[in-house]
């Protein structure tokens, strides 16, 4: 792997990449907030509900910048920064949209809470998976059924 890149960097913005789903989501949220407003007859309840709904969907609305370096993974967004060394991860699982990096050697229910999900974005799945495979040495390539 002498020609392997030392870093990979890309930005993932699901609301822009999936504009049809985003349009349907926006319509659904507008109708939901409209229903909340008329149900409670309070603009304050509707605003608080909107803040809670949009806050819970921040990973869909905000762009996330992924940077895979030689010694660590960095994921940043507005008011969010995750930085982990490659030694933190012991296995990974590939699906259609990205890779779940797990701190556990074997499958466990805690992976979804303690692991880190890296979306492919503009890179092909092979590029990202090959880079991760080179960094997580003791882990065989694992693939989820997709």
Secondary structure, 3 states (H helix, E strand, C coil): CCCCCCCEEEEECHHHHCHHHHHHHHHHHHHHHHHHHHHHCCHHHHHHHHHHHHHHCHHHHCCEEEEECCCEEEEEECCEEEEEEHHHCCEEEECCCEEEEECCCCCCCCHHHHCEEEECCCCCHHHHHHHHHHHCCCCCCCECCC
